[in-house]
Amino acid sequence: MAKKQTAGQKQLGDFAPQFAKLNDDVLFGEVWAREDQLSARDRSMITCAALMSQGAFPQLEAHMKMAKANGVTRSEMVALITHLAFYAGWPKAWSAFGLAKQIFTEKA
């Protein structure tokens, strides 16, 4: 059974309780939990691609860590970023590589 996501409650529970509940219970509790449709690993790859394309680097950092925990390898992340460089933009790829290099060379 997957660990319950509580980032919304921890970070925004007092300030934006409805958003925190939707984040934890719906996005992670229902959508991410539907592994019969897409594995957590595949969802992580898709989410990292979307966040990189948007230039949402604080969220990308968190999701790259989650991707690593979900089994995405260093070489897969490098391939993902390289591929997206041509569609999302070279500067975004440079920024994403900075995060990936840090995350995928950490001992975890």
N, C-alpha and C positions, 0 to 999 in steps of 0.2 A: 504494500500500500504506500502511495506517495506521501511524503511529508506535507502537512498542511501549510500553505502559504500564509504568512501573517505580516508581510512587509507593509501592506496597506494600513493595518491597524497600528503597527509600530511607528510608522512615519506620519500618518495622516489621521489616525483614528479620532483624536480629539478635535482636530481642525476641520476635517471634511469626512465625517463618519460614513455618509452614504457612498462616497467615492471609494473609501477604504473597504467597505463591505463588498461593493461590486468588484473591486480588484481582487480581493482574496477569495470571495465565495463564487463569483461568476467566472471571471477571466481565468483564474488559476484553479478554482474548485470544480468548475464544470467544463470549460473549453479545453484547458490544458490536460485535464484528466481523461479525456476521451481518446485513450491510446488505441482503441479498436479501430479508429479512423486514421490517425497519424501518430507515430511514436513520439515520445518526448524528444528524442534525438532529431527527428525530422522537423518537429515544431521549432526546436532551437535553431536549426539551420535557416528555416524560413523567417523566423523572427529576427535573427541577426541580419539577414539580407534586407529585410524591410527597414530596420533601424539604421543600417549603414546608408541605405538609399536616401533616407530622410535627413541624414546628418545628425541623428539623435544620439550623440556619443556617450553621454552619461548613462542612458538606458542600454546602449549597446555594450558598454563595459559590464554591466550587471548580467546581461543576457549571454555574453561570451563566457562568463564564469559559469553560468547555468549550462551552457552548451558543452563546455568541457566536462562538467559533472554528468551530463546526459550522454557522454560517449563520443562527442565530436572530437576528432583528432586534430592535431596541429596542421597536418598536411591538408585535411579537408577544409579547415578554416582559411588557410592560405589560398587554396584553390577557389573558395567562395569569394574572397576579397578580390583576388586577381580577376576573376570573371566579371564581378560587379564593377570593377574600375572602368570598364568600357561602357557601362550602362548608367552608372550612378555618378561617375566623375572621378578623375584621377586624384584630386585633393582629398576627397572622402576616403579613397582607398589608402592614401598615405596615413591619414588619421586613424583609420581602422587597423592598419598594420601596427601602428604604435601600441594600441591596446592589445592586439593579438599577441604581439611579441612579448609583452609583459605577462599576460595571462597564461599563455601556452608554454612559457619557459619557467614558470613558477613551479616549485615542488608542492604538490597538493596531495 
